[in-house]
Amino acid sequence: MLEDPPLLVVKKSWVRPAPEKLKRLAGAQTGHLVDAMNGRGAMHAAIKPVDPARAQFAGPAVTAETGPNDNLAILAALSMSKPGDCIVAASDAFPGSAVVGDNVCWLARNGGLAAIVIDGMARDADGIVSIGLPAFSRGITPNSCVRSGPGRVGFPVVAGGVAVSPGDVIVGDRDGVVVIPLDELDVVLARLEAIRAAESDVQAKIATGLTQLESITALMQSDRVEFVD
């Protein structure tokens, strides 16, 4: 007979990004970051902020593998987190019960965390909104989970269809959540500046009355388009 597994397996430490690099992501749009990563990097579209008015954040991931209907690993992740971190809970997209509620978010806010992102459900929406911590989930249900384990903290997980390793940078806004692998952060930051500049240039032209992109005008006048009656 197999022995019972430990209730928790916890990695003691991992590399976090330099604070000055995180500051460069303040206010970053998730869409711009996806563009900087060749059109990918966002979690499943169902994962959205509980409070769209309090959705902007950026911080390094503290990963928690909970499995469905259990939040022991999330509570353990709180104990391993540092101010500015973001807990990312891989909860198997389970819709039957919530693994985070207002009390967990309150604890996270007291610890100075940047956000909680759940590939699962939350509850106590009014309480979460009043606490003010950015919290993302697949939806809201009053059903409660258990706290029995087993769970893992600080190991690579898949959340919202995206691989997340501890220390990866997580960025959220009204549109959703983006994961920036730590080893790609420098490249993404460099591309982000170029994308922001290009976007600003295009929007300045649109504001003056532009009705179509210059690239489309050129394409429509080229021999790469065939017009038929």
N, C-alpha and C positions, 0 to 999 in steps of 0.2 A: 504494500500500500504506500502511495506517495505521501511524503510528509507535508504538513501544512506549510505554505509559503510564509515568509515574514510579512507582517502587516504593511510595512513600508520598506522600500529600498531607496536610499537617498544618496545622491552624489554630493560630496562635501563642498566642492568649489568648481568654478568654471571661469572662463575669460569673459569679461564684459568690455564693451566698446569704451573708448576714451570719452570723458564727459564733453570735451570741446567738439567732438564729432556729433554727439547727440544734439548739442545746441544748434548745429546747422540744420537740423531737421525740424526745428520749432516752426509750427504753422505749415509744414509741408503738405501738399495735397497728395492723397493716395494715388490719384490718377497720374500725376507727374512722376511719382516713384515707379509705378508700373511701366510707364513709358521708358524710364531709365533702365528698366530690367527687361527690355525687349517685349513688352506687352503681357508679362506674367508676374506672379507673385502675390496676387490677392487671394484671400481665403474665400470660401464658398459665399455666394451672394446672400444666402440666408442669414449670415452672421452680421448683425447690425447693432447699432448702439441702442441701449434701453432708453436713453434720453438723447435724441439727436442734437439737442442744444448743448450737450456736454459730451462731445465725442472726440475732440482733438487731443491727441497725445503722441508721444514717442518715448520708447524705453526698451531696455534689454529684457529678453524673455527669461522668465523662470518657468520651466516646463513642469507640468503635473499630468501624469497619466493616471486617470481615475477609473476608466472603464465606465459602463453605464450605471446610473442609479447609486453613485457613491461619491463622496467628496472628501474622504480622509486625506488624499494626496494634496488637495487644494489647501486644506488647513495646514498641512506640513509645509507646503510651499511658502505659506505666509511666514513661517518661522525661519526660512532660508533666504527670504527676500531682503533687499536693501532699498532705501528710499530711491524712488525713480524707476524701479523695476516694474515689469508687467507680467502678471501671472497668465500663462497660456495653458488652459485645461483641455486635454484631449479626452472627451467624454463620449466618444463613439457616436456623436450626433443623436444621442438617445432622446426621444421626445416625451417619454413618459413621466419624468420627474425632474425637478430643478436641483442643480448641484451648487448653486450660489443664490443667496438672498441678501437682504439688506444688512444683516449682521456681519456676514463675511465681507461685504463691501465696506462696512464701517470699520472693521478691523484693518482692512487694507488701507483705507484712507488714513487711519491713525498711524500706520506704519510708513506713511509717505509714499505709497506706491503710485505709479502713474496710471494704471488701469488693470482691469481683469478682462480677459477674453476667453469665452467658453465655447467649445464646439459641442454645445448642448443647451440646456434650458436654464433660465433664471426664474426667480419669483420675487414677490414684494416690490413690484415696479415703483410704486409711489415712494417707498422708503429709499430705494436706490436713487431715484431722482433727487430726493431731498438731501441725500448724503453728498452728492456732487462728484463722485468718482466715476470717470468713464468706465462703463461696463458694457460688454458686447456679448450677445448670445444669439441662438437660433430662434428664440421666442420666449414667451412667458407662460408658465403653468403654476398653479398653486400647489401641485403635488410635491411632496418632500422626498428626499433621498435618504439613504442610510449612510452611516459613517463607520464602515466595517473593514474597508480595504479588500484585497491588497491594492497597493498603489506604488507609483514610482515618481521621484522628484529629481529633476536635473539631468534627465536623459533625453535623447532625441525622440520626438513624437511626430505624429501627423495630425494636424488640426485644421479643419475646414478644407481638407484636400491638399494642404501644403505642408511640406516637411519643415519642422521647427527644431532647432537645436538651442540649448541654453546659451544665452549671450547673443543670439541673433537679435536684430533690432526690429521691434514691432511698432508700426505706425497706424493710427486710426483716425478717421474722421466720419462725417455723415455717410459717406459712400461705402465704408467698410473697413477692412483690416488688411494691411500689407505686411509681408515678412521680407526683411532684407537680410540675407545670410551675412554673418559677420565678416567672412573673408571677401565679400563683394562690396562692403560698405564704402571703401574709398572710391571705387569706380562709380558706384551709384551717386555719391555726393558730387563727383565731378560732372557727371552727366546731368544731374539735377539742375545745376546752375545754368547749363546750356539750354535745357528744356524750359526753365522759367523765363529766360531771356527771349527765347523764340515765341513762347506763349504770349508774353507781354507785347511783343512786336505785332503779332497777329491781331490781338485784341484791340490794340491801339488803332489799327487800320479798320477793323470792323466798326469801331466806335465812330469813325468818320463817315460811315455809310457803305462800306464795302459789302457787296452782295454775294461774292463767290471768291474762293481762294485763287490766288494767282497761279498755283500749280494746276488747278482744274481748267482755268482759262487757257493756259498753254497746251494742256492735253487736248482740249476740245478743238484746238486749231491745228493739231498735228495730224500726221498720216497714220497715227495709231488708233484713230477712231473712224469707224465706217458709218456713214449716215445712209439711211434707206428711207424711201418714200412709203 
